[in-house]
Amino acid sequence: MTRTPATEPITVPPESGLWDDLVTSALLGTDRRTPPVGAHGRHAPAALLDAAAAETVRRRAGLRPAPAARLPEPAPEDPRPPLPTAAAHRLTTLLTDRPGTAGGRRGTAPDLMELLPQWLAAANAHGYAAPPQMVPALLDAARGRTDLRPAALAFAGPLALWLARLNPDWRFALRATPGGGSAAPGPDETERVRRLWDEGLFAERVALLTSLRARDPGAARALLTSTWSTERAEDRLMFLDSLRTGLEPADEPFLEQALTDRSRNVRATAAELLSALPESALAARMAARAATCVSLDRASDPPVITVEAPHECDAAMERDGVAPHPPSGRGERAWWLGQLVEAAPLGTWPARLGGRTPEEIVALPVADDWHADLQAAWCRAAVRQRDAAWARALLGPPTAPEAGGPGAVSLAERAKLLGTLRAVERAEWVAGFIATHGLSEAFQLLGMCAVPWAPPLGRAVVDALNIARDAGSYPWSFSGVMGLAERCLDPSEAGRLDGLLAIPDEPEDASPGAGGYWAEAFQRLVTTLRLRAAMTEELEAV
């Protein structure tokens, strides 16, 4: 609409509905709807605009102040001591640094965002409070990375929950704390627990049950039992999963009842939990079934384990959690056998197989190609029952010629078996594995080791990286292990790495540019280790 100066004065009528009329005329066009401003023809568009401008000023001038909103209650005080000044500056850097990469290479600068989880864990261990001005940035970081949330919310403290009530983007903080309070209901707050359980959102109820289970398994079980029959199937499954924390024999009656649940997933989870209780009635039933399938042929020399897998999956087996239908490509009998052996207490086998130890049992030959199925099931049983003796037997010595242990069928299985061992023993086993087999299969195993890595494991990793560098190996194949080393290697190892910072001579068959990459990667590793050492010193400053 072209504005043409009006040749006659414009009168703006005072009617209360003028604004609506002006809007209607503008939408329809002045040639179809004469504007209510006393102008016609070619002057109508300009008159309409003038009238709209005048009416806008009048409408704004005539606004009445709205009632003031109630101010929020002040944020609760955080009694924890403040961060040391240097540590507070470091947190700012960790939260705001976004290093770029050029040509797909990281350069020598540390990846600060990957150090943030470690920094938060250390700050929480010291009991510091977050600087108030940094809490919004902490919440933003936790919003984008769920792995940061527990540590970030613990560090941010009550101010995080106070802010989360004012910003919908941070509502995840309220869901992480039962009832959105500054803390979960205490042991004596039975009324608050009951009200939250009856009226809370699903995420709040899960958080409540989890926190209650950690301190009082019986009270959590009683709370769950009180509403079990009215819960949705998907909710029952999530609630039942919380019983993994503090699983105890007193849970057996409730879990036995859950075996008859109308949801197949709930029944399967209940059966799995019962099989992790070696003294449960379900474990005894599974042991009896498995024992009929596995026996020892003493007539052979040496003795041989013989297997007669089930020929059917009856209703009683299904009730105890045996899935009747195997996945594609798996035979039915092998599928049923694996589930029976996995759920049977591992204490079943020494008595059944001639009083032998787990190491001796694992070393026995198995007839008719059942070896892989049987020992894979024992692997799963060792992980489920947290049996370190069987885990050691199934892992075998780390220096064995085969990278896999006698019963571990995959890297994932070996990693799970390692999780049953003490941290020191775990690190020693992985160090021996790396010294024998190198790093090509060690990434998942390293992820199971405590941080910082124990000295033998750290030395094994560095030595293996150095061997790979000297051999001219394809350097990018080790980027994952190098990234783990940056976060997990003990910072005291930095001085031992100085000799690896120079660009090495490249063998003729080396990857082009490999030497420069290795030097760059080791420089980044040393820089990151020294940065981690500085972070520790800053948090310990008084």
C-alpha positions as CSV (number, residue, x, y, z in Angstrom):
1,M,0.0,0.0,0.0
2,T,1.6,3.3,-1.2
3,R,1.4,6.2,1.2
4,T,0.0,9.3,-0.5
5,P,-0.2,12.6,1.5
6,A,-3.8,13.4,2.4
7,T,-5.1,16.8,1.0
8,E,-7.8,17.1,3.7
9,P,-7.6,16.9,7.5
10,I,-8.1,13.5,9.0
11,T,-10.5,13.2,11.9
12,V,-10.1,10.1,14.2
13,P,-13.4,9.1,15.7
14,P,-13.4,8.2,19.4
15,E,-15.3,5.0,19.2
16,S,-14.0,2.2,21.4
17,G,-14.1,-0.2,18.5
18,L,-12.0,1.9,16.2
19,W,-8.9,-0.3,16.4
20,D,-10.8,-3.4,15.3
21,D,-12.3,-1.4,12.4
22,L,-8.9,-0.1,11.3
23,V,-7.5,-3.7,11.4
24,T,-10.4,-5.0,9.3
25,S,-10.0,-2.2,6.7
26,A,-6.3,-2.9,6.5
27,L,-6.8,-6.6,6.0
28,L,-9.6,-6.3,3.4
29,G,-8.1,-3.3,1.6
30,T,-9.5,0.3,1.5
31,D,-11.0,-0.4,-1.9
32,R,-13.3,-3.0,-0.4
33,R,-13.8,-1.5,3.1
34,T,-13.9,2.2,3.6
35,P,-11.8,3.0,6.7
36,P,-13.6,4.8,9.6
37,V,-11.5,8.0,9.3
38,G,-13.5,10.3,7.0
39,A,-11.3,9.7,3.9
40,H,-12.2,8.1,0.6
41,G,-10.7,7.2,-2.7
42,R,-7.0,7.5,-3.3
43,H,-6.5,9.3,0.1
44,A,-8.0,6.4,2.1
45,P,-4.8,4.3,2.4
46,A,-2.7,7.2,3.8
47,A,-5.6,8.2,6.1
48,L,-5.8,4.6,7.4
49,L,-2.1,4.6,8.3
50,D,-2.2,8.0,10.0
51,A,-5.3,6.9,12.0
52,A,-3.6,3.6,13.0
53,A,-0.5,5.5,14.2
54,A,-2.5,7.9,16.2
55,E,-4.6,5.1,17.7
56,T,-1.5,3.1,18.6
57,V,-0.1,6.1,20.6
58,R,-3.5,6.6,22.3
59,R,-3.8,2.9,23.2
60,R,-0.3,2.8,24.7
61,A,-0.8,6.0,26.6
62,G,-4.1,4.7,28.0
63,L,-2.7,1.5,29.4
64,R,-3.2,1.1,33.1
65,P,-0.4,-0.5,35.2
66,A,-1.1,-4.2,35.9
67,P,-1.0,-5.5,39.5
68,A,2.6,-6.3,40.4
69,A,3.5,-10.0,40.4
70,R,4.4,-11.6,43.6
71,L,8.2,-11.7,44.0
72,P,9.7,-15.1,44.4
73,E,10.9,-16.2,47.7
74,P,14.6,-15.7,48.2
75,A,16.8,-18.6,47.2
76,P,17.8,-20.9,50.2
77,E,21.2,-20.4,51.7
78,D,23.9,-22.9,50.7
79,P,25.9,-23.8,53.8
80,R,28.9,-25.3,52.0
81,P,32.2,-23.4,51.7
82,P,32.9,-21.4,48.6
83,L,35.3,-22.5,45.9
84,P,38.8,-21.2,46.1
85,T,39.3,-18.3,43.7
86,A,41.6,-20.2,41.2
87,A,39.2,-23.1,41.1
88,A,36.3,-20.7,40.4
89,H,38.2,-19.2,37.4
90,R,38.9,-22.7,36.2
91,L,35.2,-23.6,36.3
92,T,34.5,-20.6,34.2
93,T,37.0,-21.7,31.6
94,L,35.7,-25.3,31.6
95,L,32.1,-24.1,31.0
96,T,32.9,-21.5,28.3
97,D,35.7,-23.0,26.3
98,R,34.7,-24.4,22.9
99,P,38.0,-25.3,21.1
100,G,37.6,-25.7,17.4
101,T,39.2,-28.3,15.2
102,A,40.8,-27.7,11.8
103,G,40.9,-30.4,9.2
104,G,39.6,-33.0,11.6
105,R,42.6,-32.7,13.9
106,R,42.3,-31.6,17.5
107,G,45.7,-30.0,17.8
108,T,47.5,-29.9,21.1
109,A,44.8,-28.1,23.2
110,P,43.1,-30.1,25.8
111,D,39.3,-30.8,25.4
112,L,38.1,-28.9,28.4
113,M,34.5,-30.0,28.3
114,E,35.7,-33.6,28.6
115,L,37.4,-32.7,31.8
116,L,34.3,-31.1,33.3
117,P,32.9,-34.3,34.8
118,Q,36.1,-35.0,36.5
119,W,36.3,-31.5,37.9
120,L,32.8,-31.7,39.2
121,A,33.4,-35.0,40.9
122,A,36.5,-33.6,42.7
123,A,34.7,-30.4,43.7
124,N,31.8,-32.4,45.1
125,A,34.3,-34.6,47.0
126,H,35.7,-31.5,48.6
127,G,32.2,-30.3,49.6
128,Y,32.4,-26.9,47.8
129,A,29.4,-24.8,46.8
130,A,29.1,-23.5,43.3
131,P,29.6,-19.8,42.7
132,P,26.0,-18.4,42.3
133,Q,26.9,-16.6,39.0
134,M,28.0,-19.9,37.5
135,V,24.9,-21.9,38.3
136,P,23.0,-20.9,35.1
137,A,25.9,-22.0,33.0
138,L,26.1,-25.3,34.9
139,L,22.4,-25.9,34.3
140,D,22.8,-25.2,30.6
141,A,25.7,-27.7,30.4
142,A,23.7,-30.3,32.3
143,R,20.7,-29.7,30.1
144,G,22.7,-30.7,27.0
145,R,24.6,-33.6,28.6
146,T,22.6,-36.0,30.7
147,D,25.9,-37.6,32.0
148,L,26.7,-34.3,33.8
149,R,23.4,-34.0,35.5
150,P,24.0,-35.8,38.8
151,A,27.3,-34.2,39.6
152,A,26.3,-30.8,38.2
153,L,23.1,-30.6,40.3
154,A,24.9,-31.8,43.4
155,F,27.5,-29.1,43.0
156,A,24.9,-26.4,42.0
157,G,22.9,-27.2,45.2
158,P,19.6,-25.6,46.2
159,L,20.1,-22.6,44.0
160,A,19.8,-24.8,40.9
161,L,16.3,-26.0,42.0
162,W,15.3,-22.4,42.8
163,L,16.3,-21.3,39.3
164,A,14.7,-24.3,37.7
165,R,11.3,-23.2,39.0
166,L,11.7,-19.9,37.1
167,N,13.0,-21.3,33.8
168,P,11.3,-24.1,31.9
169,D,14.5,-25.1,30.2
170,W,15.9,-26.2,33.5
171,R,12.9,-28.3,34.7
172,F,15.0,-31.4,34.4
173,A,16.6,-30.4,37.8
174,L,13.2,-30.6,39.4
175,R,12.5,-34.0,38.0
176,A,15.9,-35.2,39.4
177,T,14.9,-34.4,42.9
178,P,11.7,-36.0,44.4
179,G,9.1,-33.3,44.8
180,G,11.4,-30.7,43.4
181,G,12.7,-29.9,46.9
182,S,16.2,-29.2,47.9
183,A,16.6,-32.8,49.0
184,A,14.7,-36.1,49.0
185,P,12.2,-36.7,51.8
186,G,14.1,-37.7,55.0
187,P,13.7,-40.9,56.9
188,D,11.1,-39.4,59.3
189,E,9.1,-37.5,56.6
190,T,6.6,-40.3,56.1
191,E,3.7,-38.0,55.3
192,R,5.7,-36.2,52.6
193,V,6.8,-39.5,51.2
194,R,3.3,-40.8,51.0
195,R,1.9,-37.6,49.4
196,L,4.7,-37.5,46.8
197,W,4.2,-41.2,46.0
198,D,0.4,-40.7,45.6
199,E,0.4,-37.3,43.8
200,G,3.8,-36.9,42.2
201,L,4.7,-37.0,38.5
202,F,6.1,-40.3,37.3
203,A,9.7,-39.0,37.2
204,E,9.4,-37.8,40.8
205,R,8.0,-41.1,41.9
206,V,10.9,-43.0,40.3
207,A,13.4,-40.6,41.9
208,L,11.6,-41.0,45.3
209,L,11.6,-44.8,45.1
210,T,15.3,-44.9,44.0
211,S,16.4,-42.7,46.9
212,L,14.3,-44.5,49.4
213,R,15.5,-47.9,48.2
214,A,19.2,-46.8,48.8
215,R,18.6,-46.1,52.5
216,D,15.7,-48.3,53.4
217,P,15.0,-51.2,51.0
218,G,12.1,-52.5,53.0
219,A,10.3,-49.2,53.2
220,A,10.7,-48.8,49.4
221,R,9.3,-52.2,48.8
222,A,6.3,-51.5,51.1
223,L,5.6,-48.3,49.2
224,L,5.7,-50.1,45.9
225,T,3.5,-52.9,47.1
226,S,0.8,-50.5,48.3
227,T,0.0,-49.3,44.8
228,W,1.4,-52.1,42.6
229,S,-1.9,-53.5,41.3
230,T,-3.1,-50.0,40.1
231,E,0.1,-49.0,38.2
232,R,0.5,-49.1,34.5
233,A,2.6,-51.9,33.0
234,E,5.4,-49.6,31.8
235,D,5.5,-47.9,35.2
236,R,5.6,-51.2,37.0
237,L,8.6,-52.2,34.9
238,M,10.5,-49.0,35.9
239,F,9.6,-49.3,39.5
240,L,10.6,-53.0,39.6
241,D,14.0,-52.1,38.2
242,S,14.7,-49.9,41.2
243,L,14.8,-53.1,43.4
244,R,18.3,-53.9,41.9
245,T,19.6,-51.4,44.5
246,G,19.9,-53.2,47.8
247,L,18.4,-56.5,46.4
248,E,17.8,-58.8,49.5
249,P,16.1,-62.1,50.3
250,A,13.2,-60.1,51.9
251,D,12.3,-59.1,48.3
252,E,11.6,-62.6,47.2
253,P,7.9,-62.8,48.1
254,F,7.1,-59.6,46.2
255,L,9.2,-60.8,43.2
256,E,7.5,-64.2,43.2
257,Q,4.2,-62.4,43.0
258,A,5.5,-60.4,40.1
259,L,6.2,-63.6,38.2
260,T,2.5,-63.8,37.5
261,D,2.2,-60.2,36.2
262,R,0.3,-59.7,33.1
263,S,3.3,-57.9,31.5
264,R,5.9,-60.1,29.9
265,N,8.7,-57.6,30.5
266,V,7.7,-57.3,34.2
267,R,7.8,-61.1,34.6
268,A,11.2,-61.3,32.9
269,T,12.7,-58.6,35.2
270,A,11.3,-60.3,38.3
271,A,12.8,-63.6,37.2
272,E,16.2,-62.0,36.6
273,L,16.2,-60.4,40.0
274,L,15.2,-63.6,41.7
275,S,17.9,-65.5,39.9
276,A,20.4,-63.0,41.4
277,L,19.3,-64.3,44.9
278,P,21.1,-67.7,45.1
279,E,18.9,-68.8,48.0
280,S,15.6,-68.0,46.3
281,A,13.0,-70.7,45.3
282,L,13.3,-69.6,41.7
283,A,17.1,-70.1,41.8
284,A,16.6,-73.6,43.2
285,R,14.1,-74.5,40.5
286,M,16.5,-73.2,37.8
287,A,19.4,-75.2,39.3
288,A,17.3,-78.4,39.3
289,R,16.4,-77.9,35.6
290,A,20.0,-76.9,34.6
291,A,21.5,-79.9,36.4
292,T,19.4,-82.3,34.4
293,C,20.9,-80.8,31.2
294,V,24.6,-80.8,32.2
295,S,26.5,-83.7,33.5
296,L,30.0,-85.2,33.6
297,D,31.0,-88.3,31.6
298,R,33.6,-89.8,33.9
299,A,34.2,-92.8,31.6
300,S,36.1,-90.5,29.2
301,D,39.8,-89.7,29.8
302,P,39.9,-86.9,30.5
303,P,36.3,-86.5,31.8
304,V,33.9,-84.6,29.4
305,I,30.9,-82.4,30.1
306,T,27.9,-83.7,28.3
307,V,24.8,-81.6,27.5
308,E,21.3,-82.6,26.9
309,A,19.4,-79.4,26.1
310,P,15.7,-79.1,26.9
311,H,13.3,-80.4,24.3
312,E,10.5,-78.0,25.2
313,C,9.8,-74.9,27.1
314,D,6.9,-75.7,29.4
315,A,4.5,-73.4,31.2
316,A,6.5,-73.6,34.5
317,M,9.7,-72.6,32.7
318,E,7.9,-69.6,31.1
319,R,6.6,-68.5,34.5
320,D,10.1,-68.5,35.8
321,G,11.2,-66.2,33.1
322,V,12.4,-68.5,30.3
323,A,11.6,-66.8,27.0
324,P,10.1,-69.5,24.7
325,H,11.0,-68.0,21.3
326,P,14.6,-67.5,20.3
327,P,16.0,-64.6,18.3
328,S,16.5,-65.1,14.6
329,G,19.3,-67.5,13.8
330,R,19.4,-69.2,17.3
331,G,18.2,-72.7,17.9
332,E,15.4,-73.2,20.4
333,R,17.2,-75.8,22.5
334,A,20.4,-73.8,22.8
335,W,18.3,-70.7,23.6
336,W,16.5,-72.5,26.4
337,L,19.7,-74.1,27.8
338,G,21.4,-70.8,28.0
339,Q,18.6,-69.2,30.0
340,L,18.5,-72.1,32.4
341,V,22.3,-72.2,33.0
342,E,22.4,-68.4,33.3
343,A,19.7,-68.3,36.0
344,A,21.1,-71.3,38.0
345,P,23.3,-70.4,41.0
346,L,26.9,-71.0,40.1
347,G,27.3,-73.0,43.3
348,T,25.4,-75.7,41.5
349,W,28.3,-76.8,39.4
350,P,31.1,-77.9,41.7
351,A,28.9,-80.5,43.3
352,R,27.4,-81.5,40.0
353,L,30.8,-81.8,38.2
354,G,32.9,-83.8,40.6
355,G,33.8,-81.2,43.2
356,R,35.9,-79.3,40.8
357,T,36.8,-75.6,41.1
358,P,35.5,-73.0,38.6
359,E,39.0,-73.0,36.9
360,E,38.9,-76.8,36.6
361,I,35.3,-76.8,35.3
362,V,36.0,-74.1,32.7
363,A,39.0,-76.2,31.5
364,L,36.9,-79.3,30.9
365,P,36.1,-80.3,27.3
366,V,32.4,-80.1,26.3
367,A,30.9,-82.7,24.0
368,D,28.9,-82.1,20.8
369,D,29.8,-78.5,20.2
370,W,28.0,-77.2,23.3
371,H,31.2,-75.5,24.6
372,A,30.4,-72.0,23.4
373,D,26.8,-72.0,24.5
374,L,27.6,-73.4,28.0
375,Q,30.4,-71.1,28.8
376,A,28.7,-68.0,27.4
377,A,25.8,-68.8,29.8
378,W,28.3,-69.2,32.7
379,C,29.7,-65.7,31.8
380,R,26.2,-64.2,32.0
381,A,25.6,-66.0,35.3
382,A,28.9,-64.7,36.8
383,V,28.0,-61.1,35.9
384,R,24.5,-61.4,37.2
385,Q,25.5,-63.0,40.5
386,R,28.7,-60.8,40.9
387,D,30.8,-64.0,41.3
388,A,34.5,-62.9,41.1
389,A,35.8,-66.5,41.3
390,W,33.9,-67.6,38.3
391,A,34.7,-64.3,36.5
392,R,38.4,-65.0,37.0
393,A,38.1,-68.5,35.7
394,L,36.1,-67.4,32.6
395,L,38.4,-64.5,31.8
396,G,41.5,-66.7,32.1
397,P,45.0,-65.3,32.4
398,P,45.5,-62.0,30.4
399,T,48.6,-63.5,28.8
400,A,46.7,-66.4,27.2
401,P,47.6,-66.8,23.5
402,E,44.0,-66.1,22.5
403,A,42.8,-62.6,23.2
404,G,39.5,-63.9,24.5
405,G,39.3,-65.9,27.7
406,P,38.1,-69.5,27.7
407,G,34.5,-68.4,28.3
408,A,34.2,-64.9,27.1
409,V,32.7,-64.7,23.7
410,S,33.1,-61.0,23.0
411,L,34.9,-57.9,24.2
412,A,31.6,-56.8,25.8
413,E,31.4,-60.0,27.8
414,R,35.0,-59.6,29.0
415,A,34.3,-56.1,30.1
416,K,31.3,-57.2,32.1
417,L,33.3,-60.0,33.7
418,L,35.9,-57.5,34.7
419,G,33.3,-55.4,36.5
420,T,32.9,-58.2,39.1
421,L,36.6,-57.8,40.2
422,R,38.1,-55.4,42.6
423,A,39.5,-52.2,41.1
424,V,43.2,-53.1,41.6
425,E,42.8,-56.6,40.2
426,R,40.8,-55.3,37.3
427,A,43.6,-52.8,36.4
428,E,46.3,-55.5,36.7
429,W,44.4,-57.9,34.4
430,V,43.9,-55.2,31.7
431,A,47.5,-54.2,32.0
432,G,48.6,-57.8,31.4
433,F,46.2,-58.0,28.5
434,I,47.6,-54.9,26.8
435,A,51.2,-56.0,27.4
436,T,50.4,-59.2,25.5
437,H,47.8,-58.2,22.9
438,G,48.3,-54.5,22.4
439,L,45.6,-51.8,22.4
440,S,43.6,-52.9,19.4
441,E,41.0,-54.7,21.5
442,A,41.5,-52.9,24.8
443,F,39.2,-49.9,24.5
444,Q,36.1,-51.5,26.2
445,L,38.3,-53.1,28.8
446,L,39.9,-49.8,29.7
447,G,36.5,-48.2,30.2
448,M,35.9,-50.6,33.1
449,C,39.0,-49.5,35.1
450,A,38.9,-47.0,37.9
451,V,40.2,-43.4,37.4
452,P,43.0,-42.5,37.7
453,W,44.5,-45.7,36.3
454,A,46.7,-47.6,38.6
455,P,50.4,-47.2,37.8
456,P,50.9,-50.6,36.1
457,L,47.9,-50.0,33.8
458,G,49.0,-46.5,33.0
459,R,52.5,-47.7,32.1
460,A,51.1,-50.5,29.9
461,V,49.0,-48.0,28.0
462,V,51.8,-45.6,27.4
463,D,54.2,-48.4,26.4
464,A,51.7,-49.8,23.9
465,L,51.1,-46.3,22.4
466,N,54.8,-45.8,22.1
467,I,55.2,-49.2,20.4
468,A,52.4,-48.4,18.0
469,R,54.1,-45.0,17.2
470,D,57.5,-46.6,16.6
471,A,56.0,-49.2,14.3
472,G,54.5,-46.5,12.1
473,S,50.9,-47.7,12.9
474,Y,48.0,-45.8,11.5
475,P,47.7,-43.2,14.2
476,W,44.0,-42.4,14.0
477,S,43.2,-46.0,15.0
478,F,44.4,-45.1,18.6
479,S,42.5,-41.8,19.0
480,G,39.9,-43.4,21.3
481,V,42.5,-44.8,23.6
482,M,44.5,-41.6,23.6
483,G,41.3,-39.7,24.6
484,L,40.8,-42.1,27.5
485,A,44.4,-41.7,28.5
486,E,43.9,-37.9,28.7
487,R,41.1,-38.3,31.2
488,C,42.2,-41.4,33.1
489,L,46.0,-41.6,33.2
490,D,47.5,-40.5,36.5
491,P,48.8,-36.9,36.1
492,S,52.0,-37.9,37.8
493,E,52.9,-39.8,34.6
494,A,53.3,-36.5,32.6
495,G,57.0,-36.3,33.3
496,R,57.6,-39.8,31.9
497,L,56.1,-38.7,28.6
498,D,58.4,-35.8,27.7
499,G,60.6,-38.1,25.6
500,L,57.7,-38.9,23.3
501,L,57.0,-35.3,22.2
502,A,59.5,-35.1,19.4
503,I,58.4,-36.1,15.8
504,P,59.8,-39.6,15.3
505,D,61.5,-40.9,12.2
506,E,58.8,-42.5,10.1
507,P,59.4,-46.0,8.7
508,E,59.0,-46.4,4.9
509,D,55.7,-48.2,5.3
510,A,54.3,-45.7,7.9
511,S,51.1,-43.7,7.2
512,P,51.9,-40.3,5.7
513,G,52.2,-37.7,8.4
514,A,51.9,-40.3,11.2
515,G,54.9,-39.0,13.0
516,G,53.5,-35.5,13.3
517,Y,50.2,-36.8,14.5
518,W,51.8,-38.9,17.2
519,A,53.9,-36.0,18.4
520,E,50.8,-33.7,18.5
521,A,48.8,-36.4,20.3
522,F,51.4,-36.9,23.0
523,Q,51.8,-33.2,23.4
524,R,48.1,-32.9,24.0
525,L,48.2,-35.8,26.4
526,V,51.0,-34.2,28.4
527,T,49.3,-30.8,28.4
528,T,46.0,-32.3,29.6
529,L,47.7,-34.3,32.4
530,R,49.4,-31.2,33.7
531,L,46.2,-29.3,33.5
532,R,44.5,-32.0,35.5
533,A,47.2,-31.7,38.1
534,A,46.7,-28.0,38.3
535,M,42.9,-28.5,38.7
536,T,43.6,-30.8,41.7
537,E,45.9,-28.2,43.3
538,E,43.4,-25.4,42.8
539,L,40.6,-27.4,44.5
540,E,42.9,-28.2,47.4
541,A,44.0,-24.6,48.0
542,V,43.0,-23.2,51.3
